[in-house]
Amino acid sequence: MSPLLHIRRLRPVVAFSRRDTRNPRFELAAAAAMAHGFAAHVRPVGGSAAPLHQGSLVLDHYGVDPDGVVSPHHRFTAVAEALRAALASLGLDARVGPVPREYCPGDHSVNARGRVKIAGIAQRIRGRSWLVSSVVQVHGGPALREVTLACYDALGLELDPSTIGTVEEEVGIPDPRTVAAEITTAYVRHGLVRPDDILDTTERPETAARGERDRTRDEVRPTHGVAPRDGRDGHPPAVS
């Protein structure tokens, strides 16, 4: 099966990891998200809480590696370079690598000027199937900074909110569709997906999908059990 790419937007949500749910202050963090108008849910990929809203692009890149010959690191590197190229084509000084005290830190974050994080990448592997999920922040920086700082403070995690940036703040482009068009072009140009295997539903923000359900104040509880094999940005597999 050829890889697929789904580009979408979500209504305001803070996507916590399962590792976050084991933090004794998790319920405080979930309450902080909701107090800022963001739903709270637990996602199957990633290492720490990540904010999303209508100004964020979610890129879900799916595929199957039947022979198990492609390493997770290779996929991280390929997607990060495609995103870097797309953002550079929009005029950003885009670079691959973390910035100090960013949210959900990872070696394959995509930043601008080495100062602000614009995109993050996470990966999940189950058997021979894989999902590389990325978030690109296009506009709405103040709301992202406020909710993320509140959640990280509640969790007792280090964060410099000034490291959270957007495409609009860097180059004055606020339209997610413009950014999505550059990203799909870059994915095709880098051989990550065929043009006919792209689904773009960015026209209208969605609620959290099945498996990414919003948590109400009463539903947010730490979860336990055996997690699938996950990886995050070149770090050891994480419970997420």
Helices and strands as residue ranges (DSSP letters): E 4-10, E 13-16, H 18-21, H 26-35, E 39-42, E 50-52, E 56-64, H 72-89, E 94-96, E 110-112, E 116-126, E 129-137, H 141-155, G 161-163, H 167-171, H 176-189, G 195-197, E 198-206, E 230-231
